[in-house]
Amino acid sequence: MSATASRIARLAALAAGARPGPDPEADSGPDPGPAPHAALLADRPDATLVRRGRVVAKAHAPDCDPGLLAVRLRIAAHPALHGILLPPLPVTGPGGLLTLLADGRPATRWPYGRPVSPDAPDAAPWEETARLLARLHTVAPPRLPGPVPPMRGPAKAARALARMRAAATPGAAPALRHAATTVERAWTQLPPWARDEAPPPRAAALCHGDLHLGQLVRHPVPDGPWLLIDIDDLGLGDPAWDLARPAAWFATGLLAPAVWSRFLGAYRAAGGPAVRPCGDPWPELDTPARALTVQTAGLAVAKATAAGRALDEDEEAVVDACGRMACAGPELADRPEP
C-alpha cells in the first residue's frame, strides 16, 4: 500500500471512531482499503481530509508542530469560542484531541459542516464572516488555554514566496519569469513583520490567520449557523490580517465594491478592532492587504510554472497589482473607492 493510501485508510478509521492502527505497510495481510462509506474530500501537501458520515478526519501538514496544534485545538474547544469556531471532536490520542499517524503527521476529528457553495457566489456569507471575525478578535486571550501561539499569516506569505522560487526553472516561459520578478519587487517593499522576519507591531488579538470563504461551514448541517474552520494558523497577531484577503480582492478589482462595503460595515457594526470604527480603514489594512496580494500572486506564479501554463485572468490581476505596488511604493495602488 502506498503512503498516501495508508494515510487515507487510517483517516477513514479515525473518522469512524477507531484509533488508527499499525501501518499496513508493516502487515502481511491484504490491503484493507478505506472504511466503508468513506469519502476523500481533499488530498493536498498540507492536508488530507476524509469524511465518514457526520465526521471528518484530517491529517495536518507534515511540518505541523503537534504541541502548538494541541494548544490551538484546546482553544477551539474552549467555551469562549462557542459559536465562532467549529469545535474538534475527541480522539484517543495525546491530550484527547489529536493523534499521530504512522507517518508522524498529526490527525484530528471534526464534525462535518456544509461548506460555502462555489456555485452561488451571490449567496456567499460575507456579513456572517465579518461578524464571526469581529467576535473572534474580541475574545480575551488571557481566558484561553495557552500559551497562545503566534498567528501564522506572515509565515504563510513567506512560504508562498519560497514556493514560487522553488518552482522557478530556466525553461519557464518568459511571461512567468517576468511575473516572478514583479512579485519579488513587491515582496521587498513589505515591512519585515509582514515577511515573517520580525514581530508584528500589533499582536494582542486572537486571529484566524488564513481567512477565506473556504474556511466556513454550516453546522449542524444543512442550515446551522456559519462557523470558522481550520485552526492551523490560529494565534495572536494583527487582526487586520484576517480582513486582508477580501481587502486585497477589493483593491485589485476581484471583489465588488458593494460586497466589500457590506463586509467592512458588518465587521465595524459588530465592534471588530482591526480597523477604526469609521473613516478610512486603509491605514490598518494597507500592509496586510499588500502582503496577501503578494502571497496570492506568488502562489499563482508557482502553480502556473509547475503546470507549464500561462496565468489566467484573475492570476494576472494579482500580479498586475504587485506591479502597481512596486511602482507606487508603500500604499496599495489604484484601489477603487467603495
LINRADA-V561286 format. One record per pair of residues at least 24 apart in sequence whose ideal C-beta (glycine too) atoms are under 10 Angstrom apart, sorted by the first residue. I is the first residue (numbers start at 1). J is the second residue. If there is no record, write none. Layout:
i & j
I & J
I & J
This chain:
i & j
1 & 25
1 & 27
1 & 30
1 & 31
1 & 32
1 & 33
2 & 31
3 & 101
3 & 102
3 & 103
4 & 40
4 & 43
4 & 48
4 & 103
5 & 31
5 & 32
5 & 33
5 & 34
6 & 31
6 & 32
6 & 101
6 & 102
6 & 103
7 & 43
7 & 48
7 & 50
7 & 59
7 & 101
7 & 102
7 & 103
7 & 105
7 & 107
8 & 33
8 & 34
8 & 35
8 & 38
8 & 40
8 & 43
8 & 48
8 & 49
8 & 50
8 & 57
8 & 59
9 & 33
9 & 34
9 & 35
9 & 38
9 & 50
10 & 34
10 & 35
10 & 48
10 & 50
10 & 57
10 & 59
10 & 99
10 & 101
10 & 102
10 & 103
10 & 105
10 & 107
11 & 35
11 & 38
11 & 40
11 & 41
11 & 43
11 & 48
11 & 49
11 & 50
11 & 51
11 & 52
11 & 56
11 & 57
11 & 58
11 & 59
11 & 101
11 & 105
11 & 107
11 & 108
11 & 109
12 & 36
12 & 37
12 & 38
12 & 39
12 & 40
12 & 50
12 & 51
12 & 52
12 & 57
13 & 38
13 & 50
13 & 52
13 & 57
14 & 50
14 & 52
14 & 55
14 & 56
14 & 57
14 & 58
14 & 59
14 & 89
14 & 91
14 & 92
14 & 93
14 & 99
14 & 101
14 & 107
14 & 108
14 & 109
15 & 39
15 & 49
15 & 50
15 & 51
15 & 52
15 & 53
15 & 54
15 & 55
15 & 56
15 & 57
15 & 58
15 & 89
15 & 107
15 & 109
15 & 110
15 & 112
16 & 50
16 & 52
16 & 53
16 & 55
16 & 57
16 & 109
17 & 52
17 & 53
17 & 55
17 & 57
17 & 89
17 & 90
17 & 91
17 & 92
17 & 109
18 & 91
18 & 92
19 & 91
19 & 92
19 & 93
19 & 99
20 & 57
20 & 59
20 & 91
20 & 92
20 & 93
20 & 99
20 & 100
20 & 101
20 & 102
20 & 107
21 & 102
22 & 102
23 & 101
23 & 102
23 & 103
24 & 102
25 & 102
25 & 103
26 & 102
39 & 112
41 & 112
41 & 115
45 & 163
46 & 156
46 & 159
46 & 232
47 & 105
47 & 230
47 & 232
48 & 101
48 & 105
48 & 107
49 & 110
50 & 107
51 & 110
51 & 112
52 & 112
53 & 112
54 & 89
54 & 110
54 & 111
54 & 112
54 & 113
54 & 219
54 & 220
54 & 221
55 & 89
55 & 109
55 & 110
55 & 111
55 & 112
56 & 86
56 & 89
56 & 108
56 & 109
56 & 110
56 & 111
56 & 112
56 & 113
56 & 217
56 & 229
57 & 89
57 & 91
57 & 99
57 & 101
57 & 107
57 & 108
57 & 109
57 & 110
58 & 88
58 & 98
58 & 105
58 & 106
58 & 107
58 & 108
58 & 109
58 & 110
58 & 229
58 & 230
58 & 232
59 & 100
59 & 101
59 & 103
59 & 105
59 & 106
59 & 107
59 & 108
60 & 98
60 & 101
60 & 105
60 & 106
60 & 107
60 & 108
60 & 230
60 & 232
61 & 105
61 & 106
61 & 232
62 & 103
62 & 104
62 & 105
62 & 106
63 & 105
63 & 159
64 & 98
64 & 104
64 & 105
64 & 106
64 & 232
65 & 106
65 & 149
65 & 232
66 & 93
66 & 94
66 & 95
66 & 98
66 & 99
66 & 100
66 & 104
66 & 105
66 & 106
66 & 107
67 & 94
67 & 95
67 & 106
67 & 149
68 & 106
68 & 147
68 & 148
68 & 149
68 & 150
68 & 152
68 & 232
68 & 234
68 & 235
69 & 95
69 & 97
69 & 98
69 & 106
69 & 108
69 & 149
69 & 231
69 & 232
69 & 234
70 & 94
70 & 95
70 & 96
70 & 97
70 & 98
70 & 106
70 & 108
70 & 145
71 & 95
71 & 144
71 & 145
71 & 146
71 & 147
71 & 148
71 & 149
71 & 231
71 & 234
71 & 235
72 & 97
72 & 98
72 & 108
72 & 145
72 & 148
72 & 149
72 & 152
72 & 209
72 & 231
72 & 232
72 & 233
72 & 234
72 & 235
73 & 97
73 & 98
73 & 106
73 & 108
73 & 145
73 & 231
73 & 234
74 & 144
74 & 145
74 & 146
75 & 139
75 & 141
75 & 143
75 & 144
75 & 145
75 & 146
75 & 148
75 & 149
75 & 206
75 & 231
75 & 234
75 & 235
76 & 108
76 & 110
76 & 144
76 & 145
76 & 227
76 & 228
76 & 229
76 & 230
76 & 231
76 & 234
77 & 145
77 & 231
78 & 139
78 & 143
78 & 144
78 & 145
79 & 143
80 & 135
80 & 136
80 & 139
80 & 140
80 & 141
80 & 143
80 & 144
80 & 145
80 & 206
81 & 135
81 & 136
81 & 139
81 & 143
81 & 144
81 & 206
81 & 227
81 & 228
81 & 231
81 & 234
82 & 227
83 & 132
83 & 135
83 & 225
83 & 226
83 & 227
84 & 131
84 & 132
84 & 133
84 & 134
84 & 135
84 & 136
84 & 139
84 & 206
84 & 208
84 & 225
84 & 226
84 & 227
84 & 228
85 & 132
85 & 135
85 & 136
85 & 139
85 & 206
85 & 208
85 & 227
85 & 228
85 & 229
85 & 230
85 & 231
85 & 234
86 & 110
86 & 111
86 & 112
86 & 113
86 & 215
86 & 216
86 & 217
86 & 219
86 & 226
86 & 227
86 & 228
86 & 229
86 & 230
86 & 231
87 & 111
87 & 219
87 & 227
87 & 231
88 & 231
106 & 232
108 & 231
108 & 232
110 & 217
110 & 219
110 & 229
110 & 230
110 & 231
111 & 217
111 & 219
111 & 220
111 & 221
111 & 224
111 & 227
111 & 229
112 & 217
112 & 219
112 & 220
112 & 221
113 & 216
113 & 217
113 & 218
113 & 219
113 & 220
113 & 221
113 & 222
113 & 224
113 & 225
113 & 226
113 & 227
113 & 229
114 & 216
114 & 217
114 & 218
114 & 219
114 & 220
114 & 221
114 & 222
114 & 223
114 & 224
114 & 226
115 & 213
115 & 214
115 & 215
115 & 216
115 & 217
115 & 218
115 & 229
116 & 212
116 & 213
116 & 214
116 & 215
116 & 216
116 & 217
116 & 218
116 & 226
117 & 213
118 & 213
118 & 214
121 & 213
121 & 256
121 & 259
122 & 256
122 & 259
124 & 213
124 & 216
124 & 259
124 & 263
125 & 213
125 & 216
125 & 218
125 & 225
125 & 226
125 & 263
126 & 213
126 & 246
126 & 255
126 & 259
126 & 260
126 & 261
126 & 262
126 & 263
126 & 264
126 & 265
126 & 266
126 & 267
127 & 226
127 & 259
127 & 262
127 & 263
127 & 265
127 & 266
127 & 267
127 & 269
127 & 270
128 & 216
128 & 218
128 & 225
128 & 226
128 & 227
128 & 263
128 & 266
129 & 211
129 & 212
129 & 213
129 & 215
129 & 216
129 & 226
129 & 228
129 & 242
129 & 243
129 & 246
129 & 263
129 & 266
129 & 267
130 & 242
130 & 243
130 & 246
130 & 262
130 & 263
130 & 264
130 & 265
130 & 266
130 & 267
130 & 268
130 & 269
130 & 270
130 & 272
131 & 226
131 & 263
131 & 266
131 & 267
131 & 269
131 & 270
131 & 271
131 & 272
132 & 208
132 & 211
132 & 215
132 & 216
132 & 225
132 & 226
132 & 227
132 & 228
132 & 242
132 & 266
132 & 267
132 & 270
132 & 272
133 & 207
133 & 208
133 & 211
133 & 228
133 & 239
133 & 242
133 & 243
133 & 263
133 & 266
133 & 267
133 & 270
133 & 272
133 & 274
134 & 239
134 & 242
134 & 243
134 & 266
134 & 267
134 & 268
134 & 269
134 & 270
134 & 271
134 & 272
134 & 273
134 & 274
135 & 206
135 & 228
135 & 270
135 & 271
135 & 272
136 & 205
136 & 206
136 & 207
136 & 208
136 & 211
136 & 228
136 & 234
136 & 239
136 & 242
136 & 272
137 & 204
137 & 205
137 & 206
137 & 207
137 & 208
137 & 237
137 & 238
137 & 239
137 & 240
137 & 242
137 & 243
137 & 267
137 & 270
137 & 271
137 & 272
137 & 273
137 & 274
138 & 205
138 & 206
138 & 239
138 & 270
138 & 271
138 & 272
138 & 273
139 & 205
139 & 206
140 & 204
140 & 205
140 & 206
141 & 204
141 & 205
141 & 206
141 & 235
141 & 236
143 & 206
144 & 206
144 & 236
146 & 236
147 & 235
147 & 236
148 & 206
148 & 234
148 & 235
148 & 236
148 & 237
149 & 209
149 & 233
149 & 234
149 & 235
149 & 236
149 & 237
150 & 196
150 & 199
150 & 200
150 & 203
150 & 207
150 & 209
150 & 233
150 & 234
150 & 235
150 & 236
150 & 237
151 & 200
151 & 203
151 & 205
151 & 206
151 & 207
151 & 208
151 & 209
151 & 210
151 & 233
151 & 234
151 & 235
151 & 236
151 & 237
151 & 238
151 & 239
151 & 241
151 & 242
152 & 196
152 & 207
152 & 209
152 & 210
152 & 232
152 & 233
152 & 234
152 & 235
152 & 237
152 & 241
153 & 194
153 & 196
153 & 200
153 & 207
153 & 208
153 & 209
153 & 210
153 & 211
153 & 233
153 & 235
153 & 237
153 & 238
153 & 240
153 & 241
153 & 242
153 & 244
153 & 245
153 & 288
153 & 291
153 & 292
153 & 295
154 & 190
154 & 192
154 & 193
154 & 194
154 & 195
154 & 196
154 & 197
154 & 198
154 & 199
154 & 200
154 & 209
154 & 233
154 & 237
154 & 238
154 & 241
154 & 288
154 & 291
154 & 295
155 & 195
155 & 196
155 & 209
155 & 233
156 & 196
156 & 209
156 & 210
156 & 232
156 & 233
156 & 241
156 & 291
156 & 292
156 & 295
156 & 299
157 & 187
157 & 190
157 & 194
157 & 195
157 & 196
157 & 241
157 & 244
157 & 288
157 & 290
157 & 291
157 & 292
157 & 293
157 & 294
157 & 295
157 & 296
157 & 298
157 & 299
158 & 187
158 & 194
158 & 195
158 & 196
158 & 197
158 & 291
158 & 295
158 & 298
159 & 196
159 & 295
159 & 298
159 & 299
160 & 187
160 & 291
160 & 292
160 & 294
160 & 295
160 & 296
160 & 297
160 & 298
160 & 299
160 & 300
160 & 301
160 & 302
161 & 187
161 & 195
161 & 196
161 & 294
161 & 295
161 & 297
161 & 298
161 & 299
161 & 301
161 & 302
162 & 298
162 & 302
163 & 295
163 & 298
163 & 299
163 & 301
163 & 302
163 & 303
163 & 305
163 & 306
164 & 294
164 & 295
164 & 297
164 & 298
164 & 299
164 & 300
164 & 301
164 & 302
164 & 303
164 & 304
164 & 305
164 & 306
165 & 298
165 & 301
165 & 302
166 & 302
166 & 305
166 & 306
167 & 298
167 & 299
167 & 301
167 & 302
167 & 303
167 & 304
167 & 305
167 & 306
167 & 307
168 & 301
168 & 302
168 & 305
169 & 305
169 & 306
169 & 308
171 & 305
171 & 308
172 & 301
172 & 304
172 & 305
172 & 306
172 & 308
173 & 304
173 & 305
173 & 308
173 & 309
173 & 310
173 & 311
175 & 301
175 & 304
175 & 310
175 & 311
175 & 316
175 & 319
176 & 300
176 & 301
176 & 302
176 & 304
176 & 305
176 & 308
176 & 309
176 & 310
176 & 311
176 & 319
177 & 301
177 & 305
178 & 301
178 & 319
178 & 323
179 & 297
179 & 298
179 & 300
179 & 301
179 & 304
179 & 305
179 & 310
179 & 311
179 & 315
179 & 316
179 & 318
179 & 319
179 & 320
179 & 322
179 & 323
180 & 297
180 & 298
180 & 301
180 & 302
180 & 304
180 & 305
180 & 319
181 & 301
181 & 322
181 & 323
181 & 326
182 & 294
182 & 297
182 & 301
182 & 319
182 & 320
182 & 321
182 & 322
182 & 323
182 & 324
182 & 325
182 & 326
182 & 327
183 & 293
183 & 294
183 & 295
183 & 296
183 & 297
183 & 298
183 & 299
183 & 300
183 & 301
183 & 302
183 & 318
183 & 319
183 & 322
183 & 323
183 & 325
183 & 326
184 & 294
184 & 298
184 & 301
184 & 322
184 & 326
185 & 294
185 & 322
185 & 323
185 & 325
185 & 326
185 & 327
186 & 290
186 & 291
186 & 293
186 & 294
186 & 297
186 & 298
186 & 318
186 & 319
186 & 321
186 & 322
186 & 323
186 & 324
186 & 325
186 & 326
186 & 327
186 & 332
187 & 290
187 & 291
187 & 294
187 & 295
187 & 297
187 & 298
187 & 322
187 & 325
187 & 326
188 & 294
188 & 326
189 & 290
189 & 294
189 & 322
189 & 325
189 & 326
189 & 327
189 & 328
189 & 329
189 & 330
190 & 287
190 & 288
190 & 290
190 & 291
190 & 293
190 & 294
190 & 325
190 & 330
191 & 287
191 & 290
191 & 291
191 & 330
193 & 237
193 & 238
193 & 287
193 & 291
194 & 238
194 & 241
194 & 244
194 & 287
194 & 288
194 & 290
194 & 291
194 & 292
194 & 294
194 & 295
195 & 291
195 & 294
196 & 291
199 & 237
200 & 236
200 & 237
200 & 238
200 & 240
200 & 241
200 & 287
200 & 288
201 & 238
201 & 287
202 & 236
202 & 237
202 & 238
202 & 239
202 & 240
202 & 241
202 & 273
202 & 274
202 & 284
203 & 235
203 & 236
203 & 237
203 & 238
203 & 239
204 & 236
204 & 237
204 & 238
204 & 239
204 & 273
205 & 235
205 & 236
205 & 237
205 & 238
205 & 239
205 & 240
205 & 241
205 & 242
205 & 272
205 & 273
205 & 274
206 & 234
206 & 235
206 & 236
206 & 237
206 & 239
206 & 242
207 & 233
207 & 234
207 & 235
207 & 236
207 & 237
207 & 238
207 & 239
207 & 240
207 & 241
207 & 242
207 & 274
208 & 232
208 & 233
208 & 234
208 & 235
208 & 237
208 & 239
208 & 241
208 & 242
209 & 233
209 & 234
209 & 235
209 & 236
209 & 237
209 & 241
209 & 242
210 & 234
210 & 241
210 & 242
210 & 245
210 & 292
210 & 295
211 & 241
211 & 242
211 & 243
211 & 244
211 & 245
211 & 246
211 & 292
212 & 242
212 & 245
212 & 246
212 & 249
212 & 292
212 & 296
213 & 245
213 & 246
215 & 242
237 & 288
238 & 274
238 & 284
238 & 287
238 & 288
239 & 267
239 & 272
239 & 273
239 & 274
239 & 275
239 & 284
239 & 288
240 & 272
240 & 273
240 & 274
240 & 275
240 & 281
240 & 282
240 & 283
240 & 284
240 & 285
240 & 286
240 & 287
240 & 288
240 & 289
241 & 274
241 & 285
241 & 287
241 & 288
241 & 289
241 & 291
241 & 292
242 & 267
242 & 272
242 & 274
242 & 288
243 & 267
243 & 272
243 & 274
243 & 275
243 & 281
243 & 284
243 & 285
243 & 288
243 & 289
243 & 292
244 & 274
244 & 284
244 & 285
244 & 286
244 & 287
244 & 288
244 & 289
244 & 290
244 & 291
244 & 292
244 & 293
244 & 295
245 & 288
245 & 289
245 & 292
245 & 293
245 & 295
245 & 296
246 & 285
246 & 289
246 & 292
247 & 274
247 & 275
247 & 281
247 & 282
247 & 284
247 & 285
247 & 286
247 & 288
247 & 289
247 & 290
247 & 292
247 & 293
247 & 332
247 & 335
248 & 285
248 & 288
248 & 289
248 & 290
248 & 291
248 & 292
248 & 293
248 & 294
248 & 295
248 & 296
248 & 297
248 & 318
248 & 321
248 & 332
248 & 335
249 & 289
249 & 292
249 & 293
249 & 296
249 & 314
249 & 317
249 & 318
249 & 321
250 & 285
250 & 289
250 & 332
250 & 335
250 & 336
250 & 338
251 & 282
251 & 285
251 & 286
251 & 289
251 & 290
251 & 292
251 & 293
251 & 321
251 & 324
251 & 325
251 & 332
251 & 333
251 & 334
251 & 335
251 & 336
252 & 289
252 & 293
252 & 296
252 & 297
252 & 314
252 & 317
252 & 318
252 & 319
252 & 320
252 & 321
252 & 322
252 & 324
252 & 325
252 & 332
252 & 333
252 & 334
252 & 335
252 & 336
253 & 314
253 & 317
253 & 318
253 & 320
253 & 321
253 & 334
253 & 335
253 & 336
254 & 296
254 & 313
254 & 314
254 & 317
254 & 318
254 & 321
256 & 336
256 & 338
257 & 335
257 & 336
257 & 337
257 & 338
258 & 338
259 & 338
260 & 335
260 & 336
260 & 338
261 & 338
262 & 338
263 & 338
264 & 338
265 & 338
282 & 331
282 & 332
282 & 335
283 & 331
285 & 332
285 & 335
286 & 325
286 & 330
286 & 331
286 & 332
286 & 335
287 & 330
287 & 331
287 & 332
289 & 321
289 & 325
289 & 331
289 & 332
289 & 335
290 & 321
290 & 322
290 & 325
290 & 330
290 & 331
290 & 332
290 & 333
292 & 318
293 & 317
293 & 318
293 & 319
293 & 321
293 & 322
293 & 324
293 & 325
293 & 332
294 & 318
294 & 319
294 & 321
294 & 322
294 & 325
294 & 326
296 & 321
296 & 322
297 & 321
297 & 322
297 & 323
297 & 325
298 & 322
